[in-house]
Amino acid sequence: MPSSCRIAVVGGGLAGLAMANALKTFGIEAQVFEAAAALGEIGAAVNTSPQAVKALRAIGVGDAIAAVGHLSRGTYTRNLQTGEFLELNDRLKAAERYGAPYYTFHRADLIDALASGLDLRTVHLGHRLTGLKESGDRVALAFANGVEVEAEYVIGADGVRSVIRQALYGDDNPTYTGQMVWRALLNANDVPEEILEPMGHTQWVGPGCHFLAYYIRQRKFVNIVTQEDTDKWVEEGWSTRGDPNEMRQSFPNPEPRLAKLMSLVTECSKWGLFLRPLTDNWGRGRIQLIGDAAHAMLPNAGQGACQAFEDAYVLGRWLQTSRDPAEAFVNFRRVRIPRVHGVQRLSLSNARFKHARDAKEQKAAIAAGTGSVHGNADWVWSFDPVADWNKEPLVPGSYAA
Ligand SMILES: Cc1cc2nc3c(=O)[nH]c(=O)nc-3n(C[C@H](O)[C@H](O)[C@H](O)COP(=O)(O)OP(=O)(O)OC[C@H]3O[C@@H](n4cnc5c(N)ncnc54)[C@H](O)[C@@H]3O)c2cc1C
């Protein structure tokens, strides 16, 4: 265990492990400190869009993710109560257009793929950061297990309840959005194929809610993830057990395919969605936040982890090319904040349109091309983090000189 290091990455989730791979790719030494006793995430899936796959390839894990990713053909959206087709987001066409595929992963597989690129002696498990102190040219890190480490620079990838964020900005707690999620995993063999036809990835949208189901891990599992506006308080955490009957009651009058799918659920978890307002407070001096610690967002654009992967590549490149890491941090924030704020705004507006209370208006807007349950992802997916890592991003509604 080193008592000092040049760069400490705090958090070994998707953002922290991607960051460690990026630093390794650019020949920069770093140590990762993760609170959990083992790497891994439980029972849920995550999607990566083409531009994030480009970032992952560029940090050296392209083959590892391709081996465990499920190639999604597209999202087929239906009305939740009638089953009527509403919109198709064709992911194979998108892959051709943007030059990289869209994958769905079991989270544990993606974490393993990211860890497989690293020297695990540099990943210190069971290290929960409890405090940090900036002094001169060092940052002192204190961990719950009694270990103390002095780092020259710190990258905070410790998630939505970041201790580092709190140390920098005080009581900046995320607030409950009034939206909650149900999650479940089913054995694909138990799910009649016609339920998810024609794409193997179906989204049902209804008033104030939506429900997604798709294959992961080479079609071995069907992942279920939902979202609804609710006035109930739900604690954040993967492990909050849910009641399948309560889940079913959240989606009244479902069309037959969805009713059958929900009837198969015997175990589920629930999760409250927490956010903080869009902020420029992403770090200062020797400390930089990435991933959810910097920019937690609603999952409605499928971009929280994708933006963390972009962060990892772009920050790695700035660190490689800058004389002074603190200067790299400033440049990182300059190019990343406007883009990620745009994605955060997209997530919010996607949630509103998906959960429209008037199904006729929603359908008319989709037909007229003025609304989309997938949102306009072109500017998000067409970004090339490798070619454009140092450019001011083009974001709808942002100022372009
Ligand atoms: C329902 C839902 C669906 C989603 N779907 C998608 C999707 O399809 N695509 C997508 O791109 N994004 C998706 N997201 C968002 C994505 O899950 C997050 O953006 C992503 O997990 C953030 O990664 P992170 O590493 O920043 O944070 P986390 O995943 O929270 O990881 C933080 C890590 O830091 C560790 N840690 C925490 N505190 C400390 C401490 N004090 N000391 C040391 N270690 C610490 C934790 O143990 C953890 O390992 C979804 C989110 C939700 C809620």
The ligand as an ORCA input file, in Angstrom:
! r2SCAN-3c Opt
* xyz 0 1
  C     -31.916      3.175    -13.654
  C     -30.644      3.646    -14.251
  C     -30.316      3.252    -15.544
  C     -29.146      3.724    -16.131
  N     -28.850      3.341    -17.404
  C     -27.753      3.852    -18.016
  C     -27.421      3.492    -19.367
  O     -28.098      2.685    -19.993
  N     -26.328      4.069    -19.939
  C     -25.553      4.954    -19.273
  O     -24.586      5.464    -19.843
  N     -25.824      5.291    -17.976
  C     -26.882      4.769    -17.355
  N     -27.160      5.089    -16.044
  C     -26.240      5.990    -15.319
  C     -25.020      5.232    -14.811
  O     -25.427      4.099    -14.063
  C     -24.169      6.133    -13.936
  O     -23.994      7.370    -14.567
  C     -22.807      5.482    -13.685
  O     -22.955      4.276    -12.972
  C     -21.915      6.440    -12.907
  O     -20.689      5.821    -12.669
  P     -19.744      6.400    -11.534
  O     -18.564      5.499    -11.539
  O     -19.569      7.856    -11.707
  O     -20.567      6.226    -10.181
  P     -20.944      4.879     -9.435
  O     -21.366      3.849    -10.409
  O     -21.883      5.281     -8.356
  O     -19.581      4.395     -8.801
  C     -18.986      5.076     -7.725
  C     -17.963      4.154     -7.098
  O     -17.320      4.845     -6.050
  C     -17.318      4.055     -4.885
  N     -17.368      4.965     -3.745
  C     -18.408      5.705     -3.311
  N     -18.061      6.433     -2.234
  C     -16.758      6.142     -1.997
  C     -15.837      6.575     -1.013
  N     -16.186      7.447     -0.069
  N     -14.565      6.090     -1.053
  C     -14.186      5.202     -2.026
  N     -15.030      4.750     -2.965
  C     -16.305      5.222     -2.964
  C     -18.574      3.191     -4.973
  O     -18.450      2.029     -4.196
  C     -18.598      2.904     -6.481
  O     -17.839      1.774     -6.817
  C     -28.302      4.609    -15.423
  C     -28.617      4.984    -14.120
  C     -29.777      4.498    -13.530
  C     -30.101      4.914    -12.134
*
